[in-house]
Amino acid sequence: MQRKRSIGTLLVIGIALAGIGSSVGCASREPARDPVGEVLPSLGAETLEGTTLRLPEDLAGAPAVLLVGYVQEAQFDADRWLLGLLQAELDVRLLEVPTIPGALVGMLSSRIDKGMRKGIPSEDWGSVATIYGGDAGDLEVFTGSENPRNIRVLLLDAQGEVRWFHDRGYSAGSLLALEAALAEWDGKP
């Protein structure tokens, strides 16, 4: 389980969304919504290692925190969340999920991934999984994309149900609320 990284590595991971230009981010905004109690739709993703994932299926069996970002400017919020989550040392799988909706982005995916790989140490490539195209659009509808500079933080249970959600920007209080939600749930169905 990847739950610890060096602080220096965090800064490099911050580049994951920075390489994605706003021009390929979501052009239209989906209304904000709270998906707590819903199962994450089945989505295809690929880590920077090149591993294909199905979310939430490939995360089944243990809790996971997804940090979903739609635009380059969300990286500042992602960096704060990453730092807080890694310092909290929660026993969850942590996955940063750059999400790029649009019909044409598939043609740019290898170039975008290559750019992200240049700024992220190879040992961290498995914790960055990008979702492109139609599946990215499905995730955008699921979480909403108003205020796109804010990361969407989803705590998934072992079955892929959203147990906690936040899209209003990082704060110490929101991190404590996530920790409390995880402790309250503690693996119970």
C-alpha positions in Angstrom: 0.0 0.0 0.0 1.4 3.4 -1.0 0.9 5.7 1.9 4.2 7.4 2.5 6.3 9.5 0.1 9.1 11.9 0.9 8.1 15.6 1.1 10.5 16.3 -1.8 8.7 13.7 -3.9 5.4 15.5 -3.2 6.6 18.6 -4.9 7.4 16.6 -8.0 4.1 14.8 -8.0 2.5 18.2 -8.1 3.5 18.4 -11.7 1.1 15.7 -12.6 -1.7 18.1 -13.3 0.5 21.0 -14.2 1.4 19.5 -17.5 -2.2 19.5 -18.5 -3.2 22.7 -20.1 -6.6 24.3 -19.4 -7.3 24.1 -23.1 -7.8 20.3 -22.8 -9.6 20.5 -19.5 -13.3 20.7 -19.1 -14.6 23.5 -21.3 -18.1 23.4 -19.9 -18.9 23.0 -16.2 -21.1 20.2 -14.7 -23.2 21.2 -11.7 -21.7 20.5 -8.3 -23.1 17.5 -6.6 -22.4 15.3 -3.6 -22.0 11.6 -4.6 -21.9 10.2 -1.0 -23.7 6.9 -0.9 -23.3 6.2 -4.6 -20.9 3.7 -6.2 -18.3 5.2 -8.4 -19.1 4.4 -12.0 -16.8 1.9 -13.7 -14.0 4.0 -15.3 -10.9 3.2 -17.3 -7.7 4.7 -16.2 -4.0 4.2 -16.9 -1.2 4.8 -14.5 2.0 6.5 -15.6 3.6 3.1 -15.3 1.3 2.0 -18.1 -0.9 -0.2 -16.0 -4.5 -0.2 -17.1 -7.0 0.1 -14.2 -10.8 -0.2 -13.8 -12.0 2.1 -11.1 -13.4 1.3 -8.6 -13.1 -2.5 -9.4 -9.3 -2.6 -9.1 -9.4 -0.8 -5.7 -11.9 -3.3 -4.2 -11.2 -4.8 -0.9 -9.8 -1.8 0.9 -10.6 1.9 1.3 -9.1 4.3 -1.2 -8.8 8.1 -1.5 -9.0 9.6 -5.0 -7.9 13.1 -5.7 -9.7 14.1 -8.9 -8.6 17.2 -10.8 -10.1 18.7 -14.0 -7.8 21.7 -14.8 -4.1 22.6 -14.4 -4.9 25.2 -11.7 -6.2 22.4 -9.4 -2.7 21.3 -8.8 -2.2 23.8 -5.9 -5.1 22.2 -4.1 -3.9 18.7 -5.0 -0.5 19.5 -3.5 -2.0 20.6 -0.2 -4.2 17.5 0.0 -1.3 15.2 -0.8 0.9 16.7 1.8 -1.9 16.6 4.5 -2.8 13.0 3.6 0.7 11.7 3.6 1.5 13.4 6.9 -1.7 11.9 8.4 -0.5 8.4 7.4 -3.9 7.1 6.7 -4.1 3.4 5.9 -5.7 3.9 2.5 -4.6 3.6 -1.1 -4.0 7.1 -2.4 -4.5 7.8 -6.1 -4.1 11.1 -7.9 -6.5 11.1 -10.9 -6.0 13.8 -13.5 -9.2 13.7 -15.5 -9.5 15.1 -19.0 -12.9 14.9 -20.7 -13.4 15.5 -24.4 -13.6 13.6 -27.6 -10.2 14.6 -28.9 -8.0 14.2 -25.8 -7.4 10.6 -26.5 -5.1 11.7 -29.4 -3.1 13.7 -26.9 -3.0 11.2 -24.1 0.5 9.8 -24.8 2.0 13.2 -25.1 0.3 14.4 -21.8 1.4 11.2 -20.0 5.0 11.6 -21.3 5.1 15.2 -20.0 3.8 14.1 -16.5 6.4 11.3 -16.4 9.2 13.8 -17.0 8.3 15.6 -13.7 7.5 12.6 -11.5 10.0 10.0 -10.2 9.3 6.6 -11.6 8.7 5.1 -8.2 5.5 7.3 -7.9 4.1 6.6 -11.4 1.8 3.9 -10.0 -0.1 6.5 -7.9 -1.0 8.8 -10.8 -3.8 7.3 -13.0 -5.2 9.5 -15.7 -8.7 9.2 -17.1 -9.4 10.5 -20.6 -12.3 11.0 -22.9 -15.8 9.6 -22.3 -14.9 8.0 -19.0 -13.5 11.4 -17.8 -16.8 13.0 -18.8 -18.7 10.4 -16.8 -16.6 11.2 -13.7 -17.1 14.9 -14.3 -20.9 14.4 -14.2 -20.5 12.2 -11.1 -18.6 14.8 -9.1 -19.5 18.0 -10.8 -16.9 20.4 -12.1 -18.0 23.8 -10.8 -15.1 25.6 -9.2 -12.7 23.4 -11.2 -9.6 24.7 -9.3 -10.7 22.6 -6.4 -9.7 18.9 -6.2 -12.5 16.5 -5.7 -11.6 14.2 -2.8 -13.5 10.9 -2.7 -13.1 8.3 0.1 -14.2 5.0 -1.4 -15.1 2.0 0.7 -14.0 -1.6 -0.2 -16.9 -1.9 -2.6 -16.3 1.5 -4.4 -19.1 3.4 -2.6 -18.3 7.0 -1.9 -18.3 7.4 1.9 -17.0 10.9 2.0 -16.7 13.7 -0.5 -15.2 17.2 -0.5 -14.8 19.8 -3.3 -14.4 23.1 -1.6 -10.6 23.2 -1.3 -8.2 21.9 1.3 -8.3 22.9 4.9 -7.1 21.2 8.0 -10.7 20.9 9.2 -11.6 19.0 6.0 -8.7 16.6 6.4 -9.8 16.0 10.0 -13.3 15.3 8.7 -11.9 12.8 6.2 -9.9 11.1 9.0 -13.1 10.9 11.2 -15.1 9.5 8.3 -12.5 6.8 7.8 -12.3 6.0 11.5 -16.1 5.9 11.8 -16.5 3.6 8.9 -13.5 1.4 9.8 -14.3 -1.2 7.2 -18.0 -1.7 8.2 -20.3 -2.3 5.3 
